[in-house]
């Protein structure tokens, strides 16, 4: 259950990064993590990372950025692949897929099995997943698809360690019997159709059902939580010689039912958003774009037999951007944005003095200014941006009061850039650097750094074509220091910085077969993946794998 973070957010960073699969939101409406194993890897065509507060275009959660995962349509000719791999910690992964068009319908069938004992005691996991996708429409006049994925996962919950325990044995667990299980079913459908020469309509309908069980003897806790999400997103598009515009709605109905050995609860949220966006050419060199969204959210439910008060909230987001084309694919751009995020359902739920939904916990919102440039110099490709973000009412968990609350203000100053260098026909290298200074502004924590936000992140890589059939890939990643989770006063220790290195080889054996292998954490670096208070979570040590892929 890896947590992603974009834009300098620490605790609950995944609540501020929107993840879309073919335009369908897969973030939960509570603080639980995205189950990445439920994403059909064979169908992934591209992954796009859009940085910055993108609420105007995409709605809730899009505070730090958006991860858009787009899947492929089947090719005209039958195609497929079979892949198996194994490695450290008794890991195994196998996947297979087949796709082709039969008459006017495209079929894609895929399946996957993944298992590992994990680096730590009780860190094992196993997942079985599969699905079917149907496509209609081969031309540009209309297209439609229907996709259904199933994924069943079982995993250990090894928990945290203290500093002495990590020195003694970083692979141990104090919670060897804590277990989790998840069953997910995700249906997605969509269509696009031309209405006239300049007009088109498209829409998406989605249904997500997750059943997550936790058995935690160390806390005398048992839970069975069912998540159910229905979504509907119609949109009208207009394209002319000088502009592209879209107008649409996003409707989500979320339901969470939790049964535990302490109390049962049911929480419901309905959100309805209306948006409009346009991109217009002002001249041959200048492009202007803008987006606007208004959205309302209603949250209600019951807890342990108590009917909870209903909470209603309304928010808005907007963006204005200007792009200057500089020729040969080069450009400079700037943007001003307003963004927001509603509290998660388990952030807004309070237990003292009685069960209720907290009307005083406000949505977090803010403004962002961004300046960037994309430039090509022969064999070099550069892209970078500078941004400043001002937020109010950012939501944190305050351990002193055992409640979630709004901060007065926070601000972030950031710089990130990528550089790609085609050294020769056989060598490609590059880097990505991110710097974020995230600080609390005002209140009792004035001037403190936001916990779990390293100021610097760096990724270096180089790819070498050693022959026509053999490629070697090398990479190194640096993660800077940060304060531990919950340390808003910056009075405790810092999570130390670290370097990780990886190496992989791919050998093309004939036209259809690839033998591959790799090593992660090449030098077996000891590091902490995260920390909350005195609870430390050790990162995985060195691991390797080898595999075989056959495609046709």
C-alpha positions in Angstrom: 0.0 0.0 0.0 2.5 2.6 -1.2 1.6 6.3 -0.6 2.3 8.7 -3.4 3.2 12.4 -2.8 3.3 15.3 -5.2 4.0 18.9 -4.4 5.4 18.8 -0.9 2.8 17.0 1.2 3.6 14.6 4.0 1.0 12.9 6.2 -2.0 11.6 4.2 -0.3 12.8 1.0 -2.4 10.4 -1.1 -5.5 12.4 -0.1 -3.9 15.3 -2.1 -2.9 13.4 -5.2 -5.8 12.4 -7.4 -5.4 9.0 -9.2 -7.5 8.5 -12.4 -7.8 5.2 -14.3 -9.3 6.1 -17.7 -10.7 9.2 -16.1 -12.3 7.3 -13.2 -11.3 8.3 -9.7 -9.9 5.4 -7.7 -9.1 7.4 -4.5 -11.2 6.3 -1.5 -13.4 8.8 0.3 -11.6 7.9 3.6 -7.8 7.9 4.4 -7.2 4.4 3.0 -4.6 3.9 0.3 -5.0 3.2 -3.4 -4.7 -0.6 -4.1 -2.2 -0.4 -6.9 -2.5 -4.2 -7.4 -6.0 -3.6 -8.7 -4.8 -1.7 -11.7 -4.5 -4.0 -14.8 -0.8 -3.5 -15.8 -1.1 -5.2 -19.2 -3.7 -2.6 -20.3 -1.7 0.4 -19.2 -0.8 2.5 -22.3 0.5 5.7 -20.6 0.9 7.3 -17.2 0.8 11.1 -17.1 1.7 13.1 -14.0 0.2 16.6 -13.9 1.7 18.7 -11.2 0.1 21.5 -9.3 -3.3 22.3 -7.9 -5.6 20.9 -10.6 -9.0 21.0 -8.9 -10.5 23.3 -11.6 -10.1 20.5 -14.2 -10.3 17.4 -12.0 -12.1 18.2 -8.7 -11.5 16.9 -5.2 -8.0 15.5 -4.2 -6.1 17.3 -7.0 -4.2 19.6 -4.6 -0.6 18.5 -5.2 -1.2 16.9 -8.6 -2.9 14.2 -10.7 -1.8 10.8 -11.9 -3.6 9.8 -15.1 -3.4 6.2 -16.0 -4.7 5.5 -19.5 -5.3 2.0 -20.9 -4.9 0.8 -24.5 -7.5 -0.4 -27.1 -6.8 -3.7 -28.7 -4.9 -3.8 -32.0 -6.5 -5.0 -35.2 -4.4 -8.2 -35.3 -4.4 -10.7 -32.4 -1.8 -9.8 -29.8 -0.8 -11.0 -26.4 2.0 -11.7 -23.9 3.0 -14.1 -21.2 5.4 -13.1 -18.5 6.9 -14.9 -15.4 9.5 -13.7 -12.9 10.8 -14.7 -9.5 13.4 -13.4 -7.1 14.2 -12.4 -3.5 12.0 -13.1 -0.6 10.5 -16.0 -2.5 8.7 -13.6 -4.8 6.8 -14.7 -7.9 4.9 -12.9 -10.5 3.0 -14.2 -13.6 0.8 -12.4 -16.0 -0.8 -13.1 -19.3 -3.1 -11.3 -21.7 -4.8 -11.7 -25.1 -6.5 -9.1 -27.3 -8.0 -9.0 -30.7 -11.0 -7.7 -32.7 -13.8 -10.2 -33.6 -16.2 -8.5 -36.0 -17.0 -5.1 -34.6 -16.0 -5.9 -31.0 -12.5 -5.7 -29.5 -11.7 -8.2 -26.7 -9.0 -8.0 -24.1 -8.6 -10.7 -21.5 -5.9 -10.4 -18.8 -4.8 -12.1 -15.6 -2.1 -11.7 -13.0 -0.7 -13.5 -9.9 1.8 -11.9 -7.6 3.2 -13.1 -4.3 6.2 -12.5 -2.0 7.2 -13.2 1.6 8.3 -9.6 1.9 11.4 -8.1 3.4 10.1 -8.1 6.9 8.4 -10.7 9.1 4.7 -10.6 8.4 5.4 -8.5 5.4 4.2 -11.0 2.9 1.5 -10.3 0.2 -0.3 -12.2 -2.5 -2.6 -10.9 -5.2 -4.7 -12.6 -7.9 -6.3 -10.2 -10.4 -7.9 -10.4 -13.8 -10.5 -8.8 -16.1 -12.1 -8.4 -19.4 -12.4 -5.3 -21.6 -14.7 -4.8 -24.6 -14.3 -2.1 -27.2 -16.5 -0.9 -30.0 -15.9 1.6 -32.8 -12.7 1.6 -34.8 -13.1 5.0 -36.4 -13.2 8.6 -35.2 -16.9 9.0 -35.3 -17.7 7.1 -32.2 -16.0 4.8 -29.7 -17.1 3.0 -26.5 -15.6 0.6 -24.0 -16.7 -1.6 -21.1 -14.1 -2.9 -18.6 -14.4 -5.0 -15.5 -11.5 -5.9 -13.2 -11.4 -8.2 -10.1 -8.5 -8.3 -7.6 -8.1 -10.3 -4.4 -5.2 -9.5 -2.1 -4.0 -10.9 1.2 -1.2 -9.2 3.1 0.6 -8.9 6.4 0.7 -5.7 8.5 4.2 -5.8 10.2 3.8 -2.4 12.0 6.5 -0.1 13.3 9.7 -0.6 15.3 11.6 1.6 17.7 15.2 2.6 17.2 16.6 -0.2 19.4 14.6 -2.9 17.6 15.8 -1.7 14.2 19.4 -1.9 15.3 18.8 -5.4 16.6 16.9 -6.7 13.5 15.2 -4.3 11.1 13.4 -7.2 9.5 11.5 -8.3 12.6 7.9 -7.4 13.5 6.2 -6.8 16.9 2.9 -7.6 15.3 3.4 -11.0 13.5 -0.3 -11.9 13.5 -1.8 -8.6 12.1 -3.3 -9.4 8.7 -5.3 -7.7 6.0 -7.4 -8.8 3.1 -9.0 -6.9 0.2 -11.4 -7.9 -2.5 -12.0 -5.3 -5.2 -14.3 -5.2 -8.2 -14.1 -2.2 -10.6 -16.4 -1.6 -13.6 -15.6 1.2 -16.0 -17.4 2.3 -19.2 -17.1 5.2 -21.5 -18.0 6.5 -24.9 -17.3 9.4 -27.3 -19.3 10.4 -30.3 -19.3 13.2 -32.8 -22.5 15.2 -32.9 -21.6 17.7 -35.6 -18.5 19.0 -37.4 -17.3 20.9 -34.3 -19.3 19.3 -31.5 -18.8 16.0 -29.7 -20.2 14.3 -26.5 -18.4 11.9 -24.2 -19.2 10.3 -20.9 -18.0 7.8 -18.3 -19.9 5.6 -15.8 -18.0 3.8 -13.1 -18.7 1.4 -10.2 -16.1 0.4 -7.6 -16.7 -2.1 -4.8 -14.0 -2.9 -2.2 -14.2 -5.1 0.8 -11.3 -4.6 3.2 -10.8 -6.8 6.3 -8.3 -6.3 9.0 -7.5 -8.7 11.9 -5.1 -7.0 14.4 -4.7 -9.0 17.6 -2.0 -6.6 18.8 -4.7 -3.9 19.1 -7.6 -6.3 19.9 -9.2 -5.0 16.7 -11.3 -6.6 14.0 -12.9 -4.8 11.0 -14.7 -5.4 7.8 -15.1 -2.3 5.7 -17.1 -2.1 2.4 -16.5 0.8 0.0 -18.9 1.4 -2.8 -18.6 4.2 -5.3 -20.8 5.1 -8.3 -19.7 7.8 -10.7 -21.2 9.5 -13.7 -19.4 12.1 -15.8 -21.0 13.5 -19.0 -19.2 16.1 -21.0 -19.8 18.2 -24.2 -16.8 19.3 -26.3 -16.5 22.0 -28.9 -13.5 22.4 -31.2 -13.0 25.1 -33.7 -10.0 26.4 -35.7 -8.7 28.5 -32.8 -10.2 27.0 -29.6 -11.1 23.8 -27.7 -13.8 24.0 -25.0 -15.5 21.5 -22.7 -18.5 21.6 -20.4 -19.5 18.8 -18.1 -20.6 17.4 -14.8 -19.0 15.0 -12.3 -21.2 13.1 -9.9 -20.0 10.7 -7.2 -22.0 8.7 -4.7 -19.7 7.1 -2.1 -20.8 4.7 0.7 -18.7 3.3 3.4 -20.0 0.6 5.8 -17.6 -0.6 8.6 -18.3 -3.4 11.0 -15.8 -3.7 13.9 -15.7 -5.4 17.3 -16.2 -2.0 18.9 -18.9 -0.3 16.8 -20.6 -0.4 13.4 -20.9 2.7 11.2 -22.2 3.8 7.8 -21.0 7.0 6.1 -22.3 8.4 2.8 -21.1 11.2 0.6 -22.5 12.7 -2.6 -20.7 15.2 -4.6 -21.8 17.1 -7.7 -19.5 19.3 -9.7 -20.0 21.4 -12.8 -17.0 22.5 -14.8 -16.0 24.4 -18.0 -12.6 24.8 -19.6 -11.3 26.4 -22.8 -8.1 26.7 -24.6 -7.8 29.5 -27.2 -5.1 30.7 -29.6 -4.5 34.4 -29.3 -2.0 34.5 -32.1 0.5 32.2 -33.8 2.7 32.3 -30.6 0.3 32.8 -27.7 -2.2 30.4 -26.2 -4.6 31.2 -23.4 -6.4 28.6 -21.3 -8.8 28.7 -18.4 -10.9 26.3 -16.2 -13.7 26.8 -13.7 -15.4 24.4 -11.3 -18.1 24.6 -8.6 -18.8 21.6 -6.5 -21.0 20.7 -3.5 -20.6 17.8 -1.1 -23.1 16.3 1.4 -21.9 13.9 4.0 -24.2 11.9 6.4 -24.4 8.6 8.2 -24.7 6.8 11.5 -22.3 5.5 14.1 -23.0 2.8 16.7 -26.8 3.4 16.3 -26.5 7.2 16.4 -27.8 9.1 13.4 -25.1 11.7 12.6 -25.7 15.3 11.6 -25.4 16.1 7.9 -22.6 18.2 6.7 -22.9 20.3 3.5 -20.0 22.1 1.9 -19.5 24.0 -1.3 -16.2 24.8 -3.0 -14.9 26.3 -6.2 -11.7 26.2 -8.2 -10.3 28.1 -11.1 -7.2 28.4 -13.3 -5.8 30.9 -15.7 -2.8 30.1 -17.9 -0.8 31.6 -20.7 1.6 29.8 -23.0 4.2 31.4 -25.3 5.4 29.2 -28.1 9.1 29.8 -28.8 9.5 27.7 -31.9 10.9 24.2 -32.5 8.6 22.8 -29.8 10.0 25.2 -27.1 7.6 27.1 -24.8 7.3 29.2 -21.7 4.2 29.2 -19.6 2.6 30.6 -16.4 -0.6 29.8 -14.5 -2.6 31.0 -11.5 -4.9 28.5 -9.8 -7.2 28.0 -6.9 -7.7 24.5 -5.5 -9.5 22.7 -2.7 -10.0 19.3 -0.9 -12.9 18.1 1.2 -12.1 16.4 4.5 -12.0 12.6 4.3 -14.9 10.9 6.0 -12.8 9.6 8.8 -11.2 13.0 9.2 -14.6 14.6 9.7 -15.9 12.0 12.1 -15.5 12.8 15.8 -16.2 10.7 19.0 -16.1 13.3 21.8 -18.1 14.5 23.5 -20.5 12.4 21.3 -20.6 10.8 17.9 -21.0 13.5 15.2 -19.6 14.9 12.0 -17.5 17.9 12.8 -19.0 21.0 11.3 -16.0 23.1 12.3 -13.5 21.1 10.1 -13.4 23.0 6.9 -12.3 22.0 3.4 -8.7 23.0 2.8 -8.1 25.4 -0.1 -5.4 27.7 -1.5 -3.9 29.5 -4.4 -0.9 28.6 -6.6 1.3 30.5 -9.0 3.4 28.6 -11.5 6.1 29.6 -14.0 7.8 27.0 -16.3 9.7 26.4 -19.5 10.2 23.5 -21.9 13.3 23.6 -24.1 15.2 21.5 -26.6 18.9 21.8 -27.5 19.9 19.3 -30.1 20.4 16.2 -27.9 19.2 17.8 -24.7 15.6 18.1 -23.5 14.8 20.3 -20.5 11.6 21.0 -18.6 11.2 22.8 -15.4 8.9 24.9 -13.3 8.9 27.2 -10.2 5.8 27.4 -8.0 4.5 29.1 -4.9 1.5 27.8 -3.0 -0.5 29.4 -0.3 -3.0 27.3 1.7 -5.4 27.9 4.4 -7.2 25.3 6.6 -4.9 22.5 5.7 -6.1 19.5 7.7 -3.8 17.7 10.1 -4.3 15.1 13.0 -3.4 16.7 16.3 -2.3 14.0 18.7 -2.6 16.3 21.7 -6.3 16.8 21.2 -6.9 13.4 19.5 -8.7 15.2 16.6 -8.3 16.5 13.1 -8.1 20.3 12.8 -7.4 23.1 10.4 -4.1 24.9 10.4 -4.0 28.7 10.1 -1.9 28.7 6.9 0.8 26.8 5.2 2.9 27.8 2.2 5.2 25.9 -0.2 7.9 27.2 -2.5 9.1 24.6 -5.0 11.3 24.0 -8.0 11.4 20.8 -10.1 13.0 20.1 -13.4 13.9 17.2 -15.7 16.9 16.9 -18.1 17.3 14.2 -20.7 20.5 13.8 -22.7 20.9 11.6 -25.7 24.7 11.1 -25.3 25.0 8.9 -28.4 22.9 6.4 -30.3 23.7 3.8 -27.6 23.6 5.9 -24.4 20.7 8.0 -22.9 20.9 9.6 -19.5 18.9 12.1 -17.5 17.9 13.4 -14.1 14.9 14.7 -12.2 15.3 17.1 -9.3 12.6 18.4 -6.9 13.0 21.0 -4.2 10.1 21.9 -1.9 10.2 24.2 1.2 6.9 23.5 3.0 6.3 25.6 6.1 3.5 26.3 8.6 2.5 30.0 8.8 0.9 31.3 11.9 -0.5 29.7 15.1 1.5 27.7 17.6 3.6 26.0 14.9 4.5 29.2 13.1 7.7 28.7 11.1 7.9 24.9 11.5 8.5 22.6 8.5 5.7 20.3 7.4 6.5 16.8 8.7 7.5 14.0 6.2 8.4 16.4 3.4 12.0 16.1 2.3 13.3 19.3 0.8 15.2 17.5 -1.9 14.5 14.6 -4.2 16.8 13.5 -7.0 16.7 10.8 -9.6 19.6 10.0 -11.9 19.5 7.4 -14.6 21.4 6.1 -17.7 20.4 3.5 -20.3 23.1 1.7 -22.3 22.4 -0.3 -25.5 25.3 -2.7 -25.2 24.3 -4.4 -28.4 21.3 -4.7 -30.7 19.8 -7.2 -28.3 21.1 -6.2 -24.8 20.2 -3.1 -22.8 21.5 -2.1 -19.3 19.6 0.4 -17.2 21.1 2.1 -14.1 19.4 4.5 -11.7 20.1 6.3 -8.4 17.6 8.0 -6.2 18.2 10.5 -3.3 15.7 11.4 -0.6 16.5 14.3 1.7 15.9 14.6 5.4 12.5 15.3 6.9 10.8 15.6 10.3 8.8 12.5 11.5 5.1 12.4 11.1 3.2 14.3 13.8 6.1 16.5 14.7 4.6 19.8 13.8 6.7 21.6 16.4 9.9 20.2 14.8 11.1 19.2 18.3 12.0 15.6 17.6 14.5 13.7 15.4 14.7 13.9 11.6 14.3 11.0 9.3 17.8 10.7 7.8 18.5 11.1 4.1 19.6 8.2 1.9 20.6 7.0 -1.6 19.2 4.0 -3.3 20.7 2.4 -6.5 19.2 0.0 -9.0 20.5 -2.0 -12.0 18.6 -4.0 -14.6 19.3 -5.9 -17.9 17.0 -6.8 -20.8 18.1 -9.2 -23.5 16.0 -9.5 -26.6 16.1 -13.2 -27.6 14.6 -13.2 -31.1 11.7 -11.1 -32.2 9.3 -12.2 -29.4 11.2 -13.2 -26.3 12.8 -11.0 -23.7 14.9 -12.2 -20.7 15.1 -9.6 -18.0 16.6 -9.2 -14.5 17.4 -6.5 -12.0 18.6 -5.6 -8.5 16.9 -2.9 -6.4 18.8 -1.3 -3.4 22.0 -2.5 -5.0 24.2 -1.7 -2.0 21.7 -2.9 0.6 21.2 0.5 2.2 19.6 0.7 5.6 16.9 3.4 5.5 13.5 4.4 6.9 10.7 4.6 4.5 8.7 6.7 6.9 8.3 7.4 10.7 5.5 8.6 13.0 6.6 9.8 16.4 8.9 7.0 17.8 7.4 4.5 15.4 9.9 3.7 12.6 9.2 1.8 9.4 12.3 0.3 7.8 12.6 0.2 4.0 13.3 -2.9 2.1 16.9 -4.2 1.7 18.5 -5.5 -1.5 16.4 -7.6 -3.7 16.7 -9.1 -7.2 14.5 -10.8 -9.8 14.8 -12.6 -13.1 12.1 -13.2 -15.6 11.0 -14.2 -19.1 8.5 -12.4 -21.4 7.0 -13.8 -24.6 4.9 -11.5 -26.8 3.1 -12.1 -30.0 
